Amino acid sequence: MSSQMSIHEEIKEQQQKTKDMSLKGKLSYFWYYYKVHTIVTVMVIGFFIMFIYQYVTNKDYAFYAAVINADINYIENNQWGDEFAEYAGVDTEKYQVYLDTSIALSDNDSTQYSISNTEKLLAMLQAGAIDVIVADTETFEKYAQNGYFMNPEEVLPPDILAQYEDCLYYTDAATFDNGDDDTFYTESELENPADYVINHRDPSTMENPVAVGICLPEDTKLMEIGCYDYLEDLNISYQGYPSDVVLGIPLSSTKVDTVGKFLSFLKE
């Protein structure tokens, strides 16, 4: 009872203090005593509104492509996403298409940014969130050696494969990592990398060739806009051959039909 009386008296006292104040004075008084409460309340309300907005407007991906180590000065994400969505007949009211060019990977880069990109890519692959990976030969081969990709000959229809005749990318399953010292991931792990020459377009150069990707030819959109021109400009090679730009379909992808449409789109 005494506690209730003290609260009542405190409120009455506060009212008496502000009774004769001007509006500006009352606002100043309120801000002085209740600033923290106000800020916290506004932040909670703002967070709640943002959460509701994202929940209501968030759309599932109809297609997600990870375009790795691309020169982003040559590519416009939104434009490409919109163009492919229209080409593939995606209902953009319900779904979104995204070409992610933010991922940069390098075995020689141990910065937090590179590590975060690697972790992001692996997490998305495991979650089945990525439908296509496009990367330079060295980067692509690292994931191919870990068995991350489908065989395009087994999942793509003949008419799509015909558009990329002689462009299949092979890796040697005999060199997959099995936990022994005879396997490798990259040139840097070879004792004499200069002596190791392999043409990933020619399965006859391998002990156990497996098709795992498609080397994008010069007449595809990604090559024509120049976002991988640096590979040729800098004479970048891998395992004795000039580096290609390779597209692969992750094993976790659930949208192979859309991947086929994307490959046709690149040829338009």
N, C-alpha and C positions, 0 to 999 in steps of 0.2 A: 504494500500500500504506500509506504513511504517512497519507494522507488518510482511508482507511478506519479506521485505528487511532485517529485523532484524533476521528472521529465516535463510535466505540465508547466511547472514554474519556469523551467529553462526555455520552453517554447514561448511562454508569455513574455519572458525577459527579452528574447530575441525580437519579438514583435514590437515591443516598446522601443527598442533601440532603432528600428528601421521605420517607425511610424511617421516621424517628421522628416525623413530623408527624401531627397529628390530621386527621380527615377534613376539617374546616373549614379547617385550615391548607393541606392539599393542594389544596383547591378554590381558595383564595385565591392560592396559588402558581401554579396552572395559569392562572387568570384573568389574573394579572399578566403572565405571559410569553406567553400565547397568546390574549389578548383579541381582537386584530385578526383572527387566523386564524379564530377561532370565529365572529365576527360575519359575516365574508365567507362562510364556509361555510353559515351559517344563511340568509343572504340568497340565495345561489345555490340552495339547496334550496327555499326559499320561492318564488322566482321559477319554478323548474321545476314545482313543484306547481300554482301558479296557472296556468301556461301549459297544463299537461295538463288542468286542470279546465275552463278556458275552451274548449279544443279539443274536449273530450268533450261539454260541455253547450251549446255554441254552436249556435243554430238559424238556418237561413236565413229570410228574411222572406217570408211569403206575401202580405203587403201592407204598404206603408209610405206613410203620408200626412204631408206637411209642412203643418201648419196654422200659417200665418205671421201674426205680429202679433196673435195671439189673447190675450185676457185670461185667463191661466192660472188665475186664482182661480175660474173658472167651469167648469173642465174637469178630469176625472180620467182621466189617460192609460190606466192599467192597466185600469180598469173598461170604458172604451170599447173598448179593444183586445180584451178578453175577450168582451164582448158581440158585437162584430162577428165575431170568430173563430167563435163559436157559430152566429151567424146565417148565415155564409158556409160553414159546414161545414169549417172549417180544422182539420187534425189538429195540435193544439197540442203533441203529443209530438214532432213533427218540425219544425214551423214556428212562427213567431211573427208577430203582427200588432202594428204600432206606429203610434200617432198622435203625431207629434213636434210638440209645442207650444213647443219651446225656441227656435225661430228668430224673431228680431225684426229687421226691416230698415227702414231709413229713408234716403232720399237726403240728409237734413239731419244725419245722424249719422255722424261720421267717426271714432268711437272704435274701439279695437282689437276690442271685442266685436262691433260691427256689421260690421266688415270680415271678421272670422273667420266670422260667420254667412253672409255673402255668398259667401265662398270655399267654405264647407262645402256650401252649396246648389248652387253651380255644379259642384263636384266630384261630388256625388251625382247630379246630373242627367246629367252626361257619362258616369257609370258605369252609368246605367240603374237606380239604386237607389230612385228615388222614383216611386211609381205615381200619386199625386194631389198637386196643390198647391191649397191653399185660402188666399186672401188678399184684402185690401181692393182696391178698384179700382185705385188708384194703383200699388200694388206689383205687382199682377197684370199691369197694362198694360205695365209696364217689360219683363217677360219675354215678353209677347205680341208686343211690337214687335220682339223678336229672333227671332220664329218658333219658340218653344219648345214650342208646344202643338198637339195633334191637333185636327181638326175633329170635335166630338162627333157631328154628324149623319152622319159617315162611318164611325164605329167603334162607336157604341152601338146596340143593338137598338131597334126601334120602340116596344116596350112600356116601355122605360126612358125614352126620349125623351118619351113621352106623359105621364109623371109630372111632367115639367118643361116642359110646354107654355108658350110665351111667356116662357121664362127664359133663352134662349140669349144669350150674350155675344159681341159682335162687336168686332173691331178693324179698322182701315183699313190694308190691305196697301199702299196708296199712300204711307203715311207710314213704312214700314219703313226702317230705317237702311241706306242703300246707299253710305255714305261721302261723301255730298254735304251741302251746307248746308241743303237743303230738307227734311230729315228731322229727327225729334225722338224723344226717349224719354219725357220728362216735361214737365209744365207749366213747370217752372223753366227749361227750355231754349227756351221760346217767347218771342218778342219782346214780344207783348202777350197773356199768358195769359188775361186776363179776357175778351178778345174771342173766345177759342177755345171754342166750345160743341159738345159731341158727346154724343149719347145712345148708349151702347154696347149698349143693348137694341134700337135702331132702325137697321137696316142702311141705310135710305134716307138717313141723315145722312152717309154715307161714300162716298168715290169708288170704293173697291174693298173692300167688306166681306168679312170672313172670320170664320166662327164659330169661336171658340177656347175657349169655356168655357160654364159654366152659372152664372147668378146664383142663389144659394141663396135660396129663398122663406122666409117667416117660419115656416112649419110644418115645417121640417126641424130635426133634433136640434141641430145646431150653432147655429142661430139661436135656438131655444127656450131653450137653457141660458144665453144671454146673453153668450157670450164675445166677441161683436162689438157689443154694445150701445153701446159708447163711440162708435162711428161716428155714430150718430144723436144720442146725448146731447151730443156736441160739435159737431154740425152739420157734420161733415166732408164736403166735396164734392170732386169732381174733374171738371175740364173742363165745369163748369156744371151738374152733376147730383149729387145725394146719392150718396155712395160705397156701392157694393154689396159683398157678400161673394161672391167668384167661385171656382168650382172648375174646375180645368183638368187635362187628362191630358197629361203630358209626352210628347214624341215618342219618348223613349227608354224609356217604360214598356212592359213585356212582359206585363202582367197586366190587359188591358182588360176581360176577362170579370169579374174581381174588382172592378174599378172600377164596373161596372154593378151588381153586388151591393151595393157600398158606397152608391151613389146610392139604391137601393131601401131599404137599411137606414136611411138618413137620414130617409126618409119614414115609417118604421114608427111 
